[in-house]
Amino acid sequence: IISGFNLMLEQTSYRPCLVFAGNKGWHSETDKIIELHSEYKKLIYIFHSVSDQELNLLYRHCYCLVQASLYEGYGLPVVEAMQHHKPVVCSNGGSLPEVGGEFCLYFDPYKPNELYQTLISLLSSTELYTKTVNHIKTNYKPITWTESAMQLLEILLS
């Protein structure tokens, strides 16, 4: 994410804020890279251990979610962002394409330029942004916990 964000700062006049939310410690090297960045606490922020209420506020006020996982157990942030009708830019690895389906914009997490290009296309086109938001609002139906449990039960019994 930082590499794609750096490309945006170097090659465009866009200056969006980049917010990381979640518990510290998943990847301490990444934390250090973020905290040593020249834009840390100017354009880049980290919020650790956010409450559900704070997370809801972040989703309501974000432009989009960027989920760059190489491997993701389920992809709950993708679901949460779409429940808030926010565009999701996520990696094409792990379970994320299955979770995000046709509603997300995808990039290869090993290619920062793909993230950069995807973000620029979303930031520079009000039409693309609005179309993506409207598609989510109109067509996205999150799976319920009951439906998820029934699907798991079907798999286990087959």
Secondary structure in CASP SS format (residue, H / E / C, confidence):
PFRMAT SS
TARGET T0000
AUTHOR 0000-0000-0000
METHOD secondary structure of the structure
MODEL  1
I C 1.00
I H 1.00
S H 1.00
G H 1.00
F H 1.00
N H 1.00
L H 1.00
M H 1.00
L H 1.00
E H 1.00
Q H 1.00
T C 1.00
S C 1.00
Y C 1.00
R C 1.00
P C 1.00
C C 1.00
L E 1.00
V E 1.00
F E 1.00
A E 1.00
G C 1.00
N C 1.00
K C 1.00
G C 1.00
W C 1.00
H C 1.00
S H 1.00
E H 1.00
T H 1.00
D H 1.00
K H 1.00
I H 1.00
I H 1.00
E H 1.00
L H 1.00
H C 1.00
S C 1.00
E C 1.00
Y E 1.00
K C 1.00
K C 1.00
L C 1.00
I E 1.00
Y E 1.00
I E 1.00
F E 1.00
H C 1.00
S C 1.00
V C 1.00
S C 1.00
D H 1.00
Q H 1.00
E H 1.00
L H 1.00
N H 1.00
L H 1.00
L H 1.00
Y H 1.00
R H 1.00
H H 1.00
C C 1.00
Y C 1.00
C C 1.00
L E 1.00
V E 1.00
Q E 1.00
A C 1.00
S C 1.00
L C 1.00
Y C 1.00
E C 1.00
G C 1.00
Y C 1.00
G C 1.00
L H 1.00
P H 1.00
V H 1.00
V H 1.00
E H 1.00
A H 1.00
M H 1.00
Q H 1.00
H C 1.00
H C 1.00
K C 1.00
P C 1.00
V E 1.00
V E 1.00
C E 1.00
S E 1.00
N C 1.00
G C 1.00
G C 1.00
S C 1.00
L H 1.00
P H 1.00
E H 1.00
V H 1.00
G H 1.00
G H 1.00
E H 1.00
F H 1.00
C E 1.00
L E 1.00
Y E 1.00
F E 1.00
D C 1.00
P C 1.00
Y C 1.00
K C 1.00
P H 1.00
N H 1.00
E H 1.00
L H 1.00
Y H 1.00
Q H 1.00
T H 1.00
L H 1.00
I H 1.00
S H 1.00
L H 1.00
L H 1.00
S H 1.00
S C 1.00
T H 1.00
E H 1.00
L H 1.00
Y H 1.00
T H 1.00
K H 1.00
T H 1.00
V H 1.00
N H 1.00
H H 1.00
I H 1.00
K H 1.00
T H 1.00
N H 1.00
Y C 1.00
K C 1.00
P C 1.00
I C 1.00
T C 1.00
W H 1.00
T H 1.00
E H 1.00
S H 1.00
A H 1.00
M H 1.00
Q H 1.00
L H 1.00
L H 1.00
E H 1.00
I H 1.00
L H 1.00
L H 1.00
S C 1.00
END
